[in-house]
């Protein structure tokens, strides 16, 4: 999208900055907004961006009671055998939604389970933070991502009523860059990576004007570039962040130049 990597400011323990230049002004530009969004994506948004499989478990129904247990079992996704993580509800508190507490507990158990971490499982519970009296609490749900498809099953004791809300599959968008012969790519970034790598492949046809009845597309590189730019625009629309108008190669800067 034409924005530089911002990263974190390098600040010393005694104060001051070790960065090579002042960076505060960058956060008032559009790419500061992009950086903020990337750091605050919901699990399903991140899965669509990076091409990961996503599963979800939500808690509905009444508040869990003290000692109620929520369990989630993972299978597939590179696991040799199923793995189950569990969390137990604390005593009810009028200012805390125990459904959110249990969902956050599952996310925490995933993060400390060595087997799940080695298989690149990641869990986040972005809903229902804060006391009920101060914040609107949405459905308590944990989103789980993994590079490859997986399955989820869940169970609860007492008043808990867990439901699988996403089955551990890939989410749109998807594309087959080589037609039916090529593998299916999922997610904006993998699709863009595949399209970008095709730039170099275009050079293999530049020395061929005609082979038997086949004729080379003389503007192949331009066509591949245009297709790449279309998908950059799709990702920009998905993130709701405009492309950098100063980006080298941005159509906004090309003016009358044509890649068609």
Secondary structure as GFF3:
##gff-version 3
##sequence-region A 1 260
A	DSSP	three_ten_helix	24	28	.	.	.	ID=ss1
A	DSSP	alpha_helix	30	39	.	.	.	ID=ss2
A	DSSP	alpha_helix	43	50	.	.	.	ID=ss3
A	DSSP	beta_strand	53	60	.	.	.	ID=ss4
A	DSSP	beta_strand	69	76	.	.	.	ID=ss5
A	DSSP	beta_strand	83	88	.	.	.	ID=ss6
A	DSSP	alpha_helix	98	112	.	.	.	ID=ss7
A	DSSP	alpha_helix	114	118	.	.	.	ID=ss8
A	DSSP	beta_strand	122	124	.	.	.	ID=ss9
A	DSSP	beta_strand	140	146	.	.	.	ID=ss10
A	DSSP	beta_strand	150	156	.	.	.	ID=ss11
A	DSSP	beta_strand	161	170	.	.	.	ID=ss12
A	DSSP	beta_strand	174	176	.	.	.	ID=ss13
A	DSSP	three_ten_helix	179	181	.	.	.	ID=ss14
A	DSSP	beta_strand	184	186	.	.	.	ID=ss15
A	DSSP	alpha_helix	188	202	.	.	.	ID=ss16
A	DSSP	three_ten_helix	203	205	.	.	.	ID=ss17
A	DSSP	beta_strand	210	211	.	.	.	ID=ss18
A	DSSP	beta_strand	214	215	.	.	.	ID=ss19
A	DSSP	alpha_helix	220	239	.	.	.	ID=ss20
A	DSSP	alpha_helix	251	254	.	.	.	ID=ss21
###
